[in-house]
Amino acid sequence: MATMLAITGCAHTQQPERRVYVISQDAQGVGTALGTGGSGFRNCEAEQNECYDDCWKTEPLPYPHTERDGWFREHCTSKCLKVYMECEKANEKKARELKFSRVDDAIEWIRSHKAQVALGTVVVIAGVAFIITTGRSGAFVLAPLAL
């Protein structure tokens, strides 16, 4: 049994080395597709407010209503709360996407989503926190959050 374990290695996820990983030689294009939220996350409060404003301006009003009253306010509030909750779920999903079990997977994902991440984004790899940043030469790197 011990021989088998020594040959195959530990089945647990290995923690990555706490060193700087180069994602690309320059940071050009990083964050170019970001929404209004922080690290590529959507700004759910702003989306909810915009939904409410659009709803309140609806013409014509839903039948049989003829004025913007308490019912209409409740209608817009309910409608836009759904928009807010869907946005929050999307943000939660995106946050889970920034957790990886292997360094190679993280680097590949970041390379292919370069325009959607922001400098300062925290990425968790096998339980170790890294931060997306730039090196002295301007390289786009993934560095340990704490050395």
Backbone hydrogen bonds, N-H to C=O, Kabsch-Sander energy under -0.5 kcal/mol:
donor,donor_aa,acceptor,acceptor_aa,energy
5,L,1,M,-2.3
6,A,2,A,-2.1
7,I,3,T,-2.0
8,T,4,M,-2.5
9,G,5,L,-2.0
19,R,17,E,-1.8
21,Y,142,L,-2.9
23,I,21,Y,-0.5
23,I,140,F,-2.9
24,S,140,F,-1.8
27,A,138,G,-0.8
30,V,27,A,-2.0
31,G,114,K,-1.8
32,T,29,G,-1.5
33,A,115,A,-2.8
34,L,31,G,-1.3
37,G,41,F,-1.0
40,G,37,G,-0.6
40,G,38,G,-1.8
44,C,42,R,-1.2
47,E,43,N,-2.1
48,Q,44,C,-2.4
49,N,45,E,-2.4
50,E,46,A,-2.4
51,C,47,E,-2.3
52,Y,48,Q,-2.4
53,D,49,N,-2.5
54,D,50,E,-2.6
55,C,51,C,-2.9
56,W,52,Y,-2.8
57,K,53,D,-1.3
58,T,55,C,-1.7
65,H,62,P,-2.0
69,D,67,E,-1.3
73,R,69,D,-2.3
74,E,70,G,-2.3
75,H,71,W,-2.4
76,C,72,F,-2.5
77,T,73,R,-2.4
78,S,74,E,-2.6
79,K,75,H,-2.5
80,C,76,C,-2.5
81,L,77,T,-1.6
82,K,78,S,-1.5
83,V,79,K,-1.2
84,Y,80,C,-2.2
85,M,81,L,-2.6
86,E,82,K,-2.3
87,C,83,V,-2.0
88,E,84,Y,-2.4
89,K,85,M,-2.2
90,A,86,E,-2.0
91,N,87,C,-2.3
92,E,88,E,-2.4
93,K,89,K,-2.3
94,K,90,A,-2.2
95,A,91,N,-2.3
96,R,92,E,-1.9
97,E,93,K,-1.4
98,L,94,K,-0.6
98,L,95,A,-1.0
99,K,96,R,-1.4
100,F,124,V,-3.1
106,A,102,R,-1.8
107,I,103,V,-2.8
108,E,104,D,-2.3
109,W,105,D,-2.4
110,I,106,A,-2.7
111,R,107,I,-2.7
112,S,108,E,-2.1
113,H,109,W,-1.1
114,K,111,R,-0.9
116,Q,113,H,-2.0
117,V,113,H,-0.6
117,V,114,K,-0.8
120,G,132,I,-3.6
121,T,118,A,-1.9
123,V,130,F,-2.6
124,V,98,L,-2.3
125,I,123,V,-0.6
125,I,128,V,-3.0
126,A,100,F,-3.2
126,A,124,V,-0.5
128,V,125,I,-2.3
130,F,123,V,-2.9
131,I,143,A,-3.2
132,I,121,T,-2.4
133,T,131,I,-0.5
133,T,141,V,-2.6
135,G,139,A,-2.4
138,G,135,G,-1.6
140,F,24,S,-2.1
141,V,133,T,-2.9
141,V,139,A,-0.7
142,L,21,Y,-3.0
143,A,131,I,-2.6
143,A,141,V,-0.6
145,L,129,A,-2.7
